[in-house]
């Protein structure tokens, strides 16, 4: 897998234009943007939950005998 040149990018753009048409491309890109945004939000939520779980674990005493 090498770098994409101008000709390859142009070919991909033409194929996308033929498959989706000029009117569908903005809708497709909008949907793609929403999907990426939702993925990033979910990723951030999981990361936050893991960090909160680690903080809670560090704050709890290691054994009940230490509380007495």
N, C-alpha and C positions, 0 to 999 in steps of 0.2 A: 504494500500500500504506500504509494508515493504521494507527493504533493499534487493537488489538483491544479491544472493549468487553466488558461482562459478558455480554451476550446472545450474542455470537459465541463466547466461551469456553464458555458453557453449552451451546450447540449442538454444538460440537466434542466436549465431554465426553460428551454424549448419544450422538452418532454412534459414538465409540470404545466406549462401553459396549455399544451394540447390536451392533457388529461383533465385538468380542472377548469379550463376556460378562464377568461379575464375577470368574470364577475365572481367566481367562486374563490379565487386566490385570497382576497382580503378576508373573507369569512374563515378560510382555512388557517390563515396566519393568526387571526384573532383567537380562534380556538386553540391553536398551538401555544400562543402566549398565555392563555388562561391555564392550560394544562401545566406549563412550566411553572407558573406562579403558584398553583395549588401544590405541585410537587415540592417546591422550595418551602412553602408554609408548613407542609407536613414534616419535612426534614427538620425545620427549625423547632417544631413542637416536640418531636421525638428527642432532639438534642437537649432541649430545655428540661424535659421530663427525666432524662438520664442524669443530667447535672443535679436536679433537685433530689433525685433518689440517692445519689452519692452523698450529697450534703446531709440528708436525713440520716443516712447510715453512719456517717462520721460523728453526728451529734448524739446518737443513742449510745448508752453505756454498753460495753461489750458483754457483761453478764449481770444477771439480777442480784448476785451476791454483793456487788459493789454498791448497790443502792442502800443496803442496810447498815 
